[in-house]
Amino acid sequence: MGLLDRMRKKAPDADASASAVKRKYQAVLQLIEGEHVRVLNLHVEDGRLYLKGAAPTEEARGRILAAIQSITPEDDADIVADITVG
């Protein structure tokens, strides 16, 4: 079961939004699992993916943020990622 399969759905159109987000951010979500990030919150709301987690190292956090930036420019982000180290 992947991260998005366990994701909380907050809006009536969450299934369609979750499918679009899953396609767009699949590589990032796989990286998050591979880097052993502790996911505290993951949900789609109003067409945005909200992610809160704790990476085991600063390097892992950096790789995840770089992967997000490679998919979507910061000024046009449809993802809100709050990733700490710890």
Number of C-alpha atoms within 10 A of each C-alpha: 5 11 15 17 9 10 15 14 16 12 13 10 13 20 13 12 19 22 11 13 19 18 9 14 17 15 15 19 20 14 16 22 14 10 17 14 23 17 15 11 13 19 21 25 17 12 17 16 19 15 18 17 19 19 21 15 14 14 12 20 21 13 15 23 15 12 17 21 12 11 13 14 10 12 6 7 14 16 17 15 17 14 21 15 14 11
